[in-house]
Amino acid sequence: MRISSRILTLLSLATLLASGCSPAESPAKIDGPFGTAVAPMSNGTVHYKPIGVFHSRFTPDTGAPRQGMLMPETEATIEIYEPYRGALQTLAEFEYILVLYHFDQVKGWNPTVSPPDSGHEFGLFATRSPKRPNPIGLSLVKLLKIEHGTLYLTGVDAFEGTPVLDIKPYLPSIDSVESGVNKAMEIELGHHDEDFITDPTFFR
């Protein structure tokens, strides 16, 4: 039996409406080498799968550096999961990399923040506080070597077990800029007053 394209379109629309979605909110399927991810077009939730995990000596109980580059001697590794190890090709040629990760210990957030050793409140987006609506961290770390899918790093501030979302090379021509204004604001934030934070409420 042949069914016209118009009928098929109406049937698809009926199924979509029955699911509780409007046509504008219908998910777009993105096909990749490791399966299909579903990304909402609007007013939805974005789902990410970790590509790996941090292994470090830091926990919410021990504390961690405020920023890893302030304590460049700290060492850690990132274990990249098997499906993503092919993407590491050529990364070892870089000395510094950017790592995006999920603050999985965070519980809630506030629109304003009073950074430690700072004299007044700041809007959350003007700070590096881990307590964010989307608790995503960004670290510049030194890459020592890659062996069997494991990245060996220094200058790390992430806790043991922190999920890694993405890795990018650090490119000086676009990732570095001199700004006297930003340097002055960094002093206002107090980022250099305390290199290591042990207060667990800062992370949770």
C-alpha distance (Angstrom), angle and dihedral (degrees) to the residues before:
residue distance angle dihedral
M1 . . .
R2 3.82 . .
I3 3.80 119.7 .
S4 3.79 119.7 -160.0
S5 3.80 120.0 -119.1
R6 3.81 89.4 -118.1
I7 3.80 91.7 58.1
L8 3.81 90.9 47.5
T9 3.80 89.6 51.4
L10 3.81 91.3 50.8
L11 3.79 91.2 48.1
S12 3.81 91.1 50.6
L13 3.80 91.1 48.8
A14 3.81 91.4 49.4
T15 3.80 90.8 51.2
L16 3.79 90.9 49.2
L17 3.79 93.6 50.1
A18 3.79 91.6 46.1
S19 3.81 88.5 56.4
G20 3.80 90.1 59.6
C21 3.82 96.9 -110.1
S22 3.76 127.2 119.5
P23 3.81 118.3 -134.3
A24 3.82 89.6 -107.5
E25 3.82 89.6 56.6
S26 3.78 96.6 47.9
P27 3.80 111.7 130.5
A28 3.79 121.3 -109.8
K29 3.78 114.5 -137.1
I30 3.78 115.8 -135.9
D31 3.77 114.1 -161.7
G32 3.79 118.9 -150.8
P33 3.79 137.8 166.3
F34 3.81 91.4 -91.6
G35 3.79 99.9 45.5
T36 3.77 139.9 -72.0
A37 3.79 124.2 -50.1
V38 3.79 121.5 -160.8
A39 3.81 115.3 -138.3
P40 3.85 118.3 -172.6
M41 3.79 113.1 -127.5
S42 3.82 93.8 -143.0
N43 3.81 143.8 -16.1
G44 3.78 91.5 19.6
T45 3.77 142.0 107.7
V46 3.79 122.5 -88.5
H47 3.80 115.0 -139.2
Y48 3.79 123.7 -158.4
K49 3.78 129.0 -174.3
P50 3.82 117.8 -144.8
I51 3.79 115.3 -112.8
G52 3.79 91.9 -158.1
V53 3.79 146.6 -26.7
F54 3.81 137.9 -106.1
H55 3.79 120.2 -118.3
S56 3.79 112.1 -162.6
R57 3.79 141.2 139.6
F58 3.81 92.0 -111.3
T59 3.82 125.0 101.6
P60 3.83 133.6 163.6
D61 3.82 86.4 -96.4
T62 3.82 96.2 52.6
G63 3.78 95.9 38.3
A64 3.80 126.4 -138.1
P65 3.81 140.9 -122.5
R66 3.79 114.7 -74.6
Q67 3.79 86.8 -128.0
G68 3.78 122.7 3.1
M69 3.80 93.9 -133.4
L70 3.83 89.3 61.1
M71 3.83 87.4 64.8
P72 3.82 103.2 34.3
E73 3.80 92.7 171.5
T74 3.82 93.2 69.6
E75 3.81 112.6 109.7
A76 3.79 132.1 -154.5
T77 3.78 142.3 144.3
I78 3.77 137.6 -131.0
E79 3.79 117.1 -142.3
I80 3.80 108.5 -150.7
Y81 3.79 114.1 -151.0
E82 3.79 116.9 -116.0
P83 3.85 99.7 -107.0
Y84 3.81 90.9 57.4
R85 3.81 101.9 43.5
G86 3.79 93.5 95.2
A87 3.82 87.5 64.6
L88 3.82 89.7 65.0
Q89 3.78 91.8 75.3
T90 3.85 110.9 129.9
L91 3.83 93.4 1.3
A92 3.82 90.2 110.8
E93 3.81 88.3 66.8
F94 3.82 88.4 73.2
E95 3.80 123.8 79.2
Y96 3.82 96.8 -159.1
I97 3.80 129.0 36.2
L98 3.81 138.4 179.8
V99 3.79 117.7 -124.5
L100 3.80 124.1 -163.1
Y101 3.78 115.8 -160.8
H102 3.80 144.0 165.3
F103 3.82 120.9 -103.8
D104 3.80 92.3 -137.3
Q105 3.82 93.8 175.4
V106 3.79 94.7 59.7
K107 3.81 118.7 112.2
G108 3.80 112.8 -171.6
W109 3.80 134.3 -33.0
N110 3.80 142.8 -128.1
P111 3.81 128.6 -138.6
T112 3.82 91.5 -128.2
V113 3.79 129.3 44.3
S114 3.81 135.1 -164.9
P115 3.82 104.2 -152.1
P116 3.82 116.3 -147.7
D117 3.82 112.0 -90.0
S118 3.80 92.0 11.1
G119 3.78 122.2 123.3
H120 3.81 100.4 -136.4
E121 3.80 147.7 11.2
F122 3.77 124.7 -74.3
G123 3.77 131.7 -165.5
L124 3.79 108.7 -98.4
F125 3.81 93.1 -115.3
A126 3.82 89.1 56.7
T127 3.81 90.7 61.2
R128 3.80 140.5 59.6
S129 3.81 93.7 -125.4
P130 3.83 112.5 147.5
K131 3.82 90.7 -140.7
R132 3.80 99.7 92.3
P133 3.83 137.8 142.4
N134 3.81 86.3 -109.7
P135 3.82 102.6 26.5
I136 3.79 98.5 -147.1
G137 3.80 120.5 153.7
L138 3.80 128.1 -155.0
S139 3.80 122.5 -160.9
L140 3.77 133.7 178.7
V141 3.81 106.2 -145.8
K142 3.79 137.5 172.7
L143 3.80 114.8 -112.1
L144 3.79 112.6 -144.1
K145 3.79 100.3 175.8
I146 3.80 145.7 -36.8
E147 3.79 120.7 -126.3
H148 3.81 127.0 172.9
G149 3.78 93.6 -20.5
T150 3.81 94.5 -46.2
L151 3.81 122.5 117.6
Y152 3.81 115.9 -148.7
L153 3.81 111.1 -150.0
T154 3.78 145.4 175.2
G155 3.79 129.9 -158.7
V156 3.81 93.7 45.8
D157 3.82 127.9 158.3
A158 3.82 101.4 175.4
F159 3.79 126.0 115.3
E160 3.79 124.9 -115.7
G161 3.80 109.2 -83.7
T162 3.82 96.4 20.2
P163 3.83 109.4 156.3
V164 3.81 114.2 -120.0
L165 3.82 116.4 -140.4
D166 3.79 104.3 -179.0
I167 3.81 145.4 -13.6
K168 3.80 127.5 -145.8
P169 3.80 132.9 174.7
Y170 3.79 117.7 -105.7
L171 3.82 107.9 -117.1
P172 3.83 112.8 -166.2
S173 3.79 95.4 -156.7
I174 3.81 93.1 61.7
D175 3.82 105.3 17.6
S176 3.81 98.2 53.9
V177 3.79 128.6 63.6
E178 3.81 132.9 162.9
S179 3.81 113.1 -128.3
G180 3.78 125.2 165.7
V181 3.81 89.3 -167.2
N182 3.81 92.9 57.0
K183 3.81 91.5 45.5
A184 3.79 90.0 54.6
M185 3.81 91.5 48.8
E186 3.80 90.6 48.5
I187 3.80 88.6 59.0
E188 3.81 89.3 49.5
L189 3.81 89.1 53.5
G190 3.80 89.9 54.3
H191 3.80 92.9 -130.2
H192 3.79 92.8 150.8
D193 3.80 98.2 43.7
E194 3.81 95.8 81.3
D195 3.79 122.3 24.2
F196 3.82 97.6 -175.4
I197 3.81 124.9 43.6
T198 3.80 120.6 -157.6
D199 3.82 100.0 167.8
P200 3.85 104.1 108.3
T201 3.82 91.7 -157.3
F202 3.81 87.6 69.7
F203 3.81 89.8 63.9
R204 3.83 100.9 36.3
